[in-house]
Amino acid sequence: MRHGKKFNKLSRTHAHRRQLLSNMASSLILHKKINTTLAKAKALRVYVEPLLNKAKEDTTHSRRVVFSYLQNKEAVTELFREISQKIAQRPGGYTRILKTGYRVGDNAEMAIIELVDYSLNPGTKGKETKAKSTRRGGKKATAAKTEETVAEAAPATEEPAKAE
């Protein structure tokens, strides 16, 4: 039963879970985007959004509170210098989770978690655009290319023959 279950324990002890989320939050702040499992991404969102909200107020106390969670000076500096400026007007919802499919080894559902204000393509919401391909489309395209190269090469060989 899940009576009163407030968060996902991720099959880890309290200390291990705390360090896992701390490291993932630091990586998210430094790299603006990380690839992880969906369960960890959802747990990380609950962990990091209050820290981002705390970073809006740049005081010594808020820096110390955030450092107690992150344990990484570079991440805290990046958060208060760069990120807090971008999220100052945003009322909440600082992160975005995008499902990316399933992992090959164990079929775990994978996701990308990113900071909303740092996404590369706001229209596509961080999804990479890829040319649509079909199974049999490659053969036709290569055949058409070879015909073009043969057509281009043939006149080049015929012209010197006519000149002689």
N, C-alpha and C positions, 0 to 999 in steps of 0.2 A: 504494500500500500504506500501511497505517496502523501499521506496526511502530514501537513505542515512542512513539506520539503520545499525549501526556499531557493536552493541553488544546486547545480550539478557538481558532485564531488569528484568527477573525472577519474574515479577508481584510484585515488591517491590520498595519502595522509594529509593532514592540515598543513604541515611544514612544506611538504613537497608541492602541494597545490599552490601555496602562497608564493614559493619561489618560481614555479612554472609561470604563473600569471604575471609576476613581477618582470621576469625576463621577456615574456611575450609583449608586455606593455612597453618596455624599453625599446624593443625592436620595432614595434609599431610606431613609436614616436620618432625614432631615428630614421627609419626607412619609409614611413608614411603608408606602407602597404605590406602585408605578410600573407603567406599562403599556409593554411593549417586545416585541421578537421573542423567540421561544422560545430561540433559540441564545444571544442576549445574556443572557437570564434565567438560563440554565444556567451560563454563564461567570461571571455576577455572583455566583451562589450560592457557587461555589468561591472567589471573591475575598473576599466579605464575611463568610462564616461564621467564618473564623479571627479576623477583626477583632472580631466580636461576642464571641467566646470570650476574646480578649485583654482586652476591656473589663470582664470580671468582676472583674479585679484592678486596682483604681484606684491605680496608682503612677505616678510621674513617668516612669519608663522605658516603661511600657505606653502612656501617653498620647503620648509622643514617637514610639513605633513606629507607633501608629495614625495619628498626624498625618502621618507620612512616606508612608503609603498614601493618605490622604484629601485632604490639602492644603486643608482647610477647617476653620477654627476653630469655627464654629457647629455643624458636624456632629459634631466631636469632643466638644464640650461637651454636646450633646444625647445623644450615645451614652453618655458616662460618668455623666451626671446622671440621665436618665430611663430609657433602655433597659436599662442594666446592672442597675438595680433589679428590673426585670420578669423578666429572663432569668437571674437569679442562681441559681435552683433548677433550671433546665432543663439537662439534660446535653448537649444538642446539638439540631440541627434547628431553627434559629432562623427560617428562611425557608420560605415556601410558594409554589409555582409553580402557577398555575391557567391552563390553556389557554382562550383566549377565541375562537378561530376564526382566520379568515384575513383579511389586509389586502386592501382592495379594489384598490389600485394594482398591486401586484406578487405578490399571493397568498402573501405571507410568513406563516408561522404565528405568531400573536400570543399573548402570555401576560401575566398579571399576576403580579408577584412582590411579596410582602408579608411583613412581619414577623408571625410567628405570634401573638404575644401582643397584637398590636394589631388583629386582624381585627374587623370590625364585628359580624358574625353568626357566632359559632362553630359553630352547627348547620349552616349552609349553606356553611361554609368560604369566605366572602367572595363567593359568587355572589349576584347581585341576583335577587330574586324578581320575576317579571313575570306579569301576568295572561295566561292562555292565550287566544289569539285565533285565529280562523279567517278564511279569506278572505271567506266569505259571511255570517259572524256579524254584521257591522256593519249590514247592511241590515235584518235582522230586529229588532235592538235599537233602531234609529232609528225603525222603523215602530211598535214597541210604545210608544216614548216619545211619538211624535206622537199616537197614539190616546189616551194618558193625558192629554196636554195638551188635546186636543179635548174629552174627557169632562169635565175640570175646568172648561174655559172655557164649555161649553154651559150647565150649570146656573146659572152666574153671569149669563148673558144672559137666561135664561128667568125667573128670580125677579123681576127688576124689571118684566118684562112682565106677570106675574100680579098684581103689586101695583097696577098702574094700572087 
